Amino acid sequence: MTLLTRSLRAKSLVLFALVLMLILAACGGSPSTGTTGGTTSSKVPITVGSKLDTEAQLLGEMYVLLLRKAGFTVNPKLALGQTPTVFAALKSGAIDLYPEFTATGLNLLSVKSAFDPAKDYQTVKNGFEQQYHITWLDYAPLNDGYALCTSQAESQKLGVTNLSQLAPKVPQLTLATQSDGVTFFDDLKTTYGFDSSSFKAQKKVDYAIGFAAVKSGAAQVTECYTTDGSVKTQNFIFLDDDKHGFPEFHPAPIVRDSVLQKDPGIKDALNPLAPNLTTDVSIMLQQQVAAKKASGTSGSEAVKEVATDFLKSKGLL
């Protein structure tokens, strides 16, 4: 009887030990591991938005890919709308972050540019924190702003390659422009001594028509965007803003403080992208998207493929 009792107790102890080991193993395991890099998916879920243009979608897609790599669950809402729509979505909580540009941020704050990228960035960083409780992460050297362009032939004819050289000739020239760029052109008065009204005439036309107007001789100068790859392909040149009269538009992820406070790892996932984004890179990537779309790839898929390939080429994916 004593031997039997001892045997039963021994078996019970062994069984108890086995159960305990299984419980400890379960507690020490990783049942919530994410799909990438072995990181946990317990991170805060994030909704990423973007504006409609190709560049904004590329930036938004890169944010999505980098956040997923870091273990976040991401809900993309790219090509959501223009600035008023996307910014309202961020403030309301419909999205958590999106790529915004410094000069656009200044406009949202109703603040003039200091014509110094670092100062403008600090202004929007401080202003958004105070007014909206939104954080600007690191900004990129990429500048997607306004510029004045002319054809290579017109540049040689006028003898101008920068805005300082253009200034004394402005009263004899016609400017082709959209209405949205006039405010920024008028800011040139302080730096170069001319604004949109200084031109002999203005032609308010759609963006693409401005290039046609210069080619036909109906205008000598047209509004252009600094990341427009078609400027070179149409044999036009950017007139160098040699005195920095135009405010610069540098992109950065902007995210609500409440989301960032829940997981500061968001900035660690996104900030390494910033130094890799230059104006030339943006032009190249947009051209790649256009080429893929021309070959039959859907717009969203083209953006995803180009963004993925770029991040991989930089060792970020």
Backbone hydrogen bonds, N-H to C=O, Kabsch-Sander energy under -0.5 kcal/mol:
donor,donor_aa,acceptor,acceptor_aa,energy
5,T,1,M,-2.4
6,R,2,T,-2.5
7,S,3,L,-2.3
8,L,4,L,-2.5
9,R,5,T,-2.5
10,A,6,R,-2.4
11,K,7,S,-2.5
12,S,8,L,-2.4
13,L,9,R,-2.3
14,V,10,A,-2.3
15,L,11,K,-2.6
16,F,12,S,-2.7
17,A,13,L,-2.4
18,L,14,V,-2.3
19,V,15,L,-2.4
20,L,16,F,-2.5
21,M,17,A,-2.4
22,L,18,L,-2.1
23,I,19,V,-2.2
24,L,20,L,-2.5
25,A,21,M,-2.4
26,A,22,L,-2.1
27,C,23,I,-2.3
28,G,24,L,-2.2
29,G,25,A,-0.7
29,G,26,A,-0.6
33,T,30,S,-1.4
34,G,39,T,-3.5
39,T,36,T,-1.7
41,S,32,S,-2.2
46,I,73,T,-2.7
48,V,46,I,-0.6
48,V,75,N,-1.5
49,G,97,L,-2.6
50,S,77,K,-1.0
57,Q,53,D,-2.1
58,L,54,T,-2.5
59,L,55,E,-2.3
60,G,56,A,-2.6
61,E,57,Q,-2.7
62,M,58,L,-2.2
63,Y,59,L,-2.1
64,V,60,G,-2.2
65,L,61,E,-2.5
66,L,62,M,-2.5
67,L,63,Y,-2.4
68,R,64,V,-2.3
69,K,65,L,-2.1
70,A,66,L,-1.6
71,G,68,R,-1.6
72,F,67,L,-2.5
74,V,72,F,-0.6
75,N,46,I,-2.9
77,K,48,V,-3.7
79,A,51,K,-0.8
80,L,50,S,-2.3
81,G,50,S,-0.8
85,T,82,Q,-0.6
86,V,82,Q,-2.4
87,F,83,T,-2.8
88,A,84,P,-1.7
89,A,85,T,-1.9
90,L,86,V,-1.9
91,K,87,F,-2.2
92,S,88,A,-2.1
93,G,89,A,-1.1
94,A,89,A,-1.5
95,I,89,A,-1.6
96,D,47,T,-3.0
97,L,47,T,-1.4
98,Y,254,I,-1.5
100,E,252,A,-2.5
102,T,250,H,-1.9
105,G,101,F,-2.5
106,L,102,T,-2.1
107,N,103,A,-1.8
108,L,104,T,-2.2
109,L,105,G,-1.5
110,S,106,L,-0.6
110,S,107,N,-0.9
111,V,106,L,-2.7
120,D,116,D,-2.9
121,Y,117,P,-2.3
122,Q,118,A,-2.1
123,T,119,K,-2.3
124,V,120,D,-2.4
125,K,121,Y,-2.6
126,N,122,Q,-2.5
127,G,123,T,-2.8
128,F,124,V,-2.7
129,E,125,K,-1.4
130,Q,126,N,-2.3
131,Q,127,G,-2.8
132,Y,128,F,-2.0
133,H,128,F,-1.0
133,H,129,E,-0.7
134,I,128,F,-1.3
135,T,255,V,-3.2
137,L,135,T,-0.6
137,L,253,P,-2.8
140,A,251,P,-2.3
142,L,277,L,-1.6
144,D,142,L,-0.5
144,D,249,F,-2.5
145,G,143,N,-0.8
147,A,224,C,-2.2
149,C,222,T,-2.9
150,T,237,I,-1.7
152,Q,235,N,-2.6
155,S,151,S,-2.6
156,Q,152,Q,-2.1
157,K,153,A,-2.1
158,L,154,E,-2.7
159,G,155,S,-1.8
160,V,155,S,-1.7
163,L,240,D,-2.5
166,L,162,N,-1.5
167,A,163,L,-2.0
169,K,166,L,-1.8
170,V,166,L,-0.9
170,V,167,A,-1.1
172,Q,169,K,-1.9
173,L,170,V,-2.2
175,L,201,A,-2.5
176,A,221,V,-2.8
177,T,175,L,-0.5
177,T,203,K,-2.7
181,G,178,Q,-0.9
182,V,179,S,-0.8
185,F,181,G,-2.0
186,D,182,V,-2.4
187,D,183,T,-0.8
188,L,185,F,-1.6
189,K,186,D,-1.4
190,T,187,D,-0.7
191,T,187,D,-0.6
192,Y,188,L,-3.4
193,G,188,L,-0.9
193,G,189,K,-1.2
194,F,188,L,-0.6
198,S,195,D,-1.5
199,F,196,S,-1.0
200,K,170,V,-1.0
200,K,173,L,-1.9
201,A,173,L,-1.1
203,K,175,L,-3.1
204,K,202,Q,-0.5
205,V,177,T,-1.5
205,V,203,K,-0.9
210,G,206,D,-1.2
210,G,207,Y,-0.8
211,F,207,Y,-0.7
211,F,208,A,-0.6
212,A,208,A,-1.2
213,A,209,I,-2.4
214,V,210,G,-1.7
215,K,211,F,-2.3
216,S,212,A,-2.1
217,G,213,A,-0.8
217,G,214,V,-0.6
218,A,213,A,-1.5
219,A,213,A,-1.5
220,Q,174,T,-2.2
221,V,174,T,-1.7
222,T,149,C,-2.6
223,E,176,A,-2.1
224,C,147,A,-2.2
226,T,145,G,-2.3
228,D,225,Y,-1.9
229,G,227,T,-1.0
231,V,228,D,-1.4
232,K,229,G,-0.5
233,T,229,G,-1.2
234,Q,230,S,-1.9
235,N,232,K,-1.8
236,F,231,V,-2.8
237,I,150,T,-2.9
239,L,148,L,-2.9
240,D,161,T,-2.4
240,D,238,F,-0.7
242,D,240,D,-2.0
244,H,241,D,-1.6
250,H,248,E,-0.8
252,A,100,E,-2.1
254,I,98,Y,-2.4
255,V,135,T,-2.3
256,R,96,D,-1.6
257,D,133,H,-2.8
259,V,256,R,-0.7
260,L,256,R,-2.1
261,Q,257,D,-2.8
262,K,258,S,-0.8
263,D,259,V,-1.2
266,I,263,D,-1.8
267,K,264,P,-1.1
268,D,264,P,-0.8
269,A,265,G,-1.7
270,L,266,I,-1.7
271,N,267,K,-2.7
273,L,270,L,-1.8
274,A,270,L,-0.6
274,A,271,N,-1.0
276,N,273,L,-1.8
277,L,274,A,-1.8
278,T,276,N,-0.8
282,S,278,T,-2.3
283,I,279,T,-2.3
284,M,280,D,-2.3
285,L,281,V,-2.8
286,Q,282,S,-2.4
287,Q,283,I,-2.0
288,Q,284,M,-1.9
289,V,285,L,-2.1
290,A,286,Q,-2.3
291,A,287,Q,-2.3
292,K,288,Q,-2.2
293,K,289,V,-2.5
294,A,290,A,-2.2
295,S,291,A,-1.2
296,G,293,K,-1.4
297,T,292,K,-2.3
302,A,298,S,-2.7
303,V,299,G,-2.1
304,K,300,S,-2.1
305,E,301,E,-2.6
306,V,302,A,-2.4
307,A,303,V,-2.6
308,T,304,K,-2.4
309,D,305,E,-2.5
310,F,306,V,-2.2
311,L,307,A,-2.3
312,K,308,T,-2.3
313,S,309,D,-2.1
314,K,310,F,-1.2
315,G,312,K,-1.5
316,L,311,L,-2.7
317,L,311,L,-0.8
